[in-house]
Amino acid sequence: MTEDQVRQLLSAYQQYQAEADALVRQLSLAQMTEQGLGRAVTAVEALSSAQVDQEILVPIGSGSYAYAKLASTDRIILNVGGGVSLDKPVDQALETLKKRRAEIGEGVRKLGEAVSKVEGEMAQIQSVIEQLEHAAAGSEGVVQ
């Protein structure tokens, strides 16, 4: 293998590494979104057993909560994207949240497959580089 081919291998490996890093970041964000949607589904489902004027704890961030009284158990304010939220009946909101979670879950699956594919390519390049290193180490002691 020529020096140029080795450089090309190393360059390809670095490109795969950058791609893998980007995919892992996207995967992490998608997983967090999926988990958030799961928590939202659980919370909306819990409303079915709650009662109007029941005291509840409302998360306000950083693990902190405020006490509140539930004004309605049949409607949800649902973020529909682009900074827009709509008042929806609970069953429609729940259906929308579950659909989003399924879509994100599919994205998580595809991203995981892409990460695996890139890591496989990196492993192949790593194997070739190791073979070259072993071959070079074996020829160092040869006198001609």
GUTORKE-864251 format. One record per atom (N, C-alpha, C): residue in one letter; z, y, x. Coordinates in steps of 0.001 Angstrom, whole numbers, plus 524288, in hexadecimal, padded with zeros to 5 digits. Example, Ala and Ser with C-alpha at 12.3 -4.5 7.8 and 13.67 -1.06 7.14 Angstrom:
BEGIN
a81E787E9C683386;a81E787EE6C8300C;a81E787F31C83390;s81BA87F73683232;s81BE47FBDC83566;s81EBE8001E83264;
END
This chain:
BEGIN
m800007FB678035A;m800008000080000;m80000804CF80381;t7FCBA808A18022D;t7FC4F80D4E80569;t800C18111480437;e80152814C4807B5;e8055E818C180704;e8046C81BF380210;d7FF7881D0E800EC;d7FE3181FF47FC1D;d7FFC181CDE7F742;q7FEE9817C47F75D;q8005A814847F2E3;q80649814677F22A;v809218144F7F676;v80EDB814707F624;v8109C819A07F3CF;r80E4181DD87F59C;r80F95823027F36B;r80E648233C7ED99;q80A03820E57EC03;q808A4820C77E673;q80CA981DA07E358;l80E6C819597E58B;l8127D816387E2F8;l8177D819637E24B;l8191681BF97E673;l81DDA81F1D7E638;l81D4F8239B7E24F;s818BD825F57E238;s817C082A347DE86;s817EF8282B7D8E6;a8157F823AC7D7FF;a8158F821547D2C2;a81B2A8200B7D126;y81E3781E077D4E3;y823AC81CB97D3C3;y826AC821A57D227;q825DF825E07D4F7;q8288D82ACB7D3B7;q826E682CD87CE5C;q821E982C487CD0F;q8200B82DF17C7ED;q8228482AA27C39E;y822C7825897C485;y82551822167C0AE;y82B18823737C020;q82D95824C17C479;q83321826307C44A;q833E882B167C0F8;a8308D82EFA7C1BA;a830EC833C97BE9F;a82FF6832A07B8D9;e82C2282F497B7CE;e82AFB82DD67B264;e82F9382AE57AFF6;a831DF8275C7B2E8;a83660824607B0F6;a83AF2828017AFD0;d83BE982BC37B343;d8402C82F7E7B26B;d83F52832967AD63;a83A818345E7AC89;a8394D8375E7A7CC;a839F1833F47A2EF;l8381D82F1A7A337;l8389C82B9279EC0;l83E4E82A5779D8F;v84171829AE7A195;v84704828917A0C6;v849B282D3B79E36;r8483B831F279FC2;r84A7A836A179D37;r848EF836CF7977B;q843EF835C979654;q84226835B6790E1;q844F18316E78DD5;l8459782CF679035;l8483E8289578DAA;l84DDA82A0378C5E;s8507682C8478FFB;s855E082E1F78F1B;s85649831EF78A86;l852C8835BC78A60;l852C78397F78609;l8519E836D5780D8;a84DEA83345780DD;a84C908307A77C10;a8511E82D2177A37;q853DB82AA377DE5;q8585A8277577C6D;q85CB382ACF77A22;m85D8F82F7077C6D;m8618B832FD77A46;m8600C834C3774CB;t85B10835DA773FA;t859378376C76ECD;t859F18330276AEA;e858A982E4076C8A;e8594C829B476925;e85F0B828ED767B5;q862828299B76B79;q8681C8291176A6D;q869FF82D4E766A8;g8681F8321476769;g8698E8365F763E6;g867BB8355375E58;l8630A8334775DDA;l8610B831F1758AC;l8644482D887563F;g865EF829DB7596A;g86949825A77577E;g86E72827C47556D;r870B282B7875848;r8759C82DE97567B;r874B2830ED75165;a870428338275101;a86F0E8367374C3B;a86E7A832C374799;v86BD282E5D7485E;v86B2C82A7F74430;v87086828877426F;t873DC827457462C;t8791B8255F744E9;t87C2A8296E741D5;a87BCD82E5174370;a87EA783280740BD;a87CAA8334373B2E;v8778D8332F73A81;v87554833E373549;v876CE82F48731C8;e876AB82A9C733FD;e8783D82601730F4;e87DF98265872F5D;a881368288C732C3;a886C98291D73189;a887A982CE172D00;l884108307872C33;l884968342A727D8;l8849A8315E72293;s8822E82CD372255;s881F282A0A71D5B;s8875A8286771B79;s88B04827D171F10;s890528265A71D79;s8940382B0B71D5D;a8920D82F9B71ED7;a895548345571EC9;a89543836DC7195E;q898E583A70718A6;q8994F83D27713A3;q899218430971485;v8971A845D6710AF;v8970584B87710E5;v89CA784D7671182;d89D668516B714B0;d8A272853D071602;d8A5CB850707199E;q8A3AB84C1271B61;q8A683848E071F2B;q8A6AA84BD172454;e8AB3184BAA72701;e8AB9E84E3372C0A;e8A90E84AB373024;i8A5C084D1373368;i8A30B84A3173785;i8A37C84D3073C9E;l8A24E84A92740E2;l8A20A84D1574600;l89C4D84DFA7474C;v89B09852B7748CA;v895A88542874A14;v895518553874FED;p891E58525C752BC;p8916B8534875865;p88F3D858BC75974;i891BF85B7975D24;i88FF9860C375E84;i88E438611976434;g88E2A85C97766E0;g88C5C85C6376C46;g890BF85B5377014;s88F5A8593D774A0;s893098580E778D6;s89798854B57770B;g896938511F77377;g89AAA84D9C771A3;g89EB68503E76E38;s89D6B854BC76C1C;s8A106857A6768C9;s89F328576176321;y8A2F9857C375F7D;y8A1CF85742759F0;y8A49885B89756E2;a8A24F85CD875261;a8A4BD8608074EC3;a8A5C785D9F749A5;y8AA1785F0574713;y8AB2885CCE741F1;y8A7D385FAC73DF8;a8A5B485CC273A2B;a8A27685F207361A;a8A30685BE773128;k8A19385E4172CC5;k8A17885B6C727CD;k89BCE85A967265D;l89A99855DC724B7;l895528545972370;l893AE856D571E41;a88F8D859F371E5D;a88DBE85CAF719AB;a889FB8596471674;s88721855E07190E;s88349852B17164D;s8829D84D877192B;t881C28496871642;t880BF8444D718B9;t87B448425471781;d8784284582714B8;d87313843A571323;d86E8C8468E715B6;r86FB584A627191F;r86B9284D5671BB9;r86CFC84E1A7217D;i868E084E49724B8;i8696C84EE972A62;i865AE8533472C26;i8676E8565272FE9;i863DD85A0473273;i861938571173718;l85C728563D73700;l859C7852F473ACE;l856038563573E0F;n8567B855C074337;n852E38585C746C6;n84DAB8558174677;v8498B8585B7452B;v84459855FF744C0;v840D28577F74952;g8430885A3274D3C;g8401485BA1751E6;g83E878614F751F7;g83D6A8632F75690;g83BAE8689C75730;g83FC786C927558D;g844C586B1F755C6;g848EB86EAC75442;g8497D86F4074E60;v846F886BD574B68;v8471D86C15745B3;v84A96867B2743A2;s84E15869087400A;s851698653173D75;s850A7865AE73798;l850EE86132734E9;l850318611772F44;l854C085E6272CA5;d855F486015727EF;d859E685D91724B3;d85752858E372210;k8595E8542F72323;k856EF84F667211A;k85B0784C0D71E61;p859668490871A80;p85CEF8452A71840;p85E688412571C76;v8631983F0071C11;v8651483B6772004;v86155836DB720F9;d85F3C8348971CDF;d85BD682FFB71DA2;d856E783166720A9;q854A9835F771F9C;q85002837A972285;q85166838EE7282F;a855D783B76728F0;a8578983CCA72E3F;a8587B837D273168;l85B038340972EF3;l85C2382F1B73193;l8571A82C3C7330E;e8535F82C3072F75;e84E58829B67307D;e84B9382C647350C;t84BA98318B73521;t8492E8348E73952;t84BC78336E73E91;l850FF8336573EA1;l853D58325F7437D;l852C382CE37458A;k852AC8290F74212;k85196823AF743B1;k84C0782324745CB;k8485F825D474351;k842F2825A77451A;k8427D8281374A8E;r8450C82C8674B4B;r844F782F0E75070;r8475982B8575491;r84BC9829117533A;r84E688259A756F6;r84AD28210F7586B;a8480681EE8754A3;a8446581A9A755BA;a83FF581C6C75946;e83DE98211775842;e839AB8233175B77;e83B8B8241E7610E;i840298265B76198;i842548274A766CC;i8436D8221476979;g8455A81E5176682;g846598191D768AA;g84166816AD76AD5;e83D168175A7681A;e8380B81564769F7;e8367A8183A76EFD;g8376F81D5876F24;g8365C82057773E9;g839B581E7F77872;v83EA181D4A77761;v8422781B4377B6E;v840048161677D83;r83E44812C0779F9;r83C1680DB177B92;r8375180E7677F14;k833C3811EF77D7D;k82F02812E07808C;k8303B81553785D9;l833F4818F1785EB;l8357A81B4B78AE5;l837DF8173478E81;g83B04813BE78C57;g83D4F80F8878F73;g8391A80C10791D0;e8352380ADE78EB7;e830C3807B7790B6;e82DE180A9C7950F;a82D1C80FB979459;a82A60812CE79851;a82D83812F479D66;v832A68138B79CF7;v835FD813897A19D;v8358980E457A463;s835B380A0E7A164;s83541804D87A3B5;s8300D8041E7A681;k82BE78060E7A41E;k826B48058A7A67C;k82674808897ABA7;v8286480D557ABA6;v8284A8107E7B067;v82BBA80DFD7B49C;e8304780C0F7B30C;e833B3809777B6D4;e8311B8048E7B90A;g82E12801D47B5D8;g82B267FD4A7B7BC;g827237FECA7BBD8;e82462803127BAD5;e8208B805017BEA1;e82341806847C3B4;m827C98090B7C335;m82ABA80A977C7DF;m82C7F805C77CAEC;a82E20801B97C833;a82FE47FCF07CABF;a82B6B7FA627CDBE;q826B67FA817CB83;q8222E7F8457CE3A;q8210B7FB447D33F;i8213D800677D2E9;i82041803957D792;i82480802917DB9E;q82958802537D9D1;q82DBD801427DD59;q82CFD7FC097E027;s82B257F8217DD49;s82A327F2FB7DF8C;s826077F3407E3CF;v821D07F60C7E2D1;v81DA47F6A07E6B5;v81FB97F9717EB84;i822CD7FD907EAB1;i824F9800827EF21;i828907FD047F25E;e82BD27F9E17EFBD;e82F547F6537F294;e82C3B7F2457F5B2;q827FF7F0507F36C;q824B77EC8E7F63F;q822577EF0D7FB23;l820A67F3EC7FA91;l81E6F7F6B07FF0B;l8228F7F78C80346;e827697F8DE8019D;e82B9F7F9B58055E;e82CD57F4AA8084D;h82CF47F04180577;h82E0B7EB3C807F6;h829AA7E9CC80BC4;a824E07EABE80A36;a8206F7E98A80D99;a820967ECE78127D;a821FE7F1E8811CF;a8224B7F57581649;a826C57F3E4819E1;a82B287F24E817A8;a82FA57F0AB81AD0;a82E6F7EBB681DC9;g82B6D7E83B81B6B;g829FF7E35081DFC;g8262C7E40F82271;s8230E7E81E82242;s81F247E8F98265A;s821267EC6682AC2;e825DD7EE9682A36;e827EE7F20582E4E;e8291D7EF178335E;g82ABE7EA3A832E5;g82C2F7E7488379A;g8278B7E48D83A2F;v822D77E5188381D;v81E3F7E27383A3D;v81BE97E5AF83EAD;v81B1B7E3318431A;v818AF7E5D284798;v813257E3C384827;q80F787E739848A2;q809FC7E59D84916;q807BD7E71484E41;
END
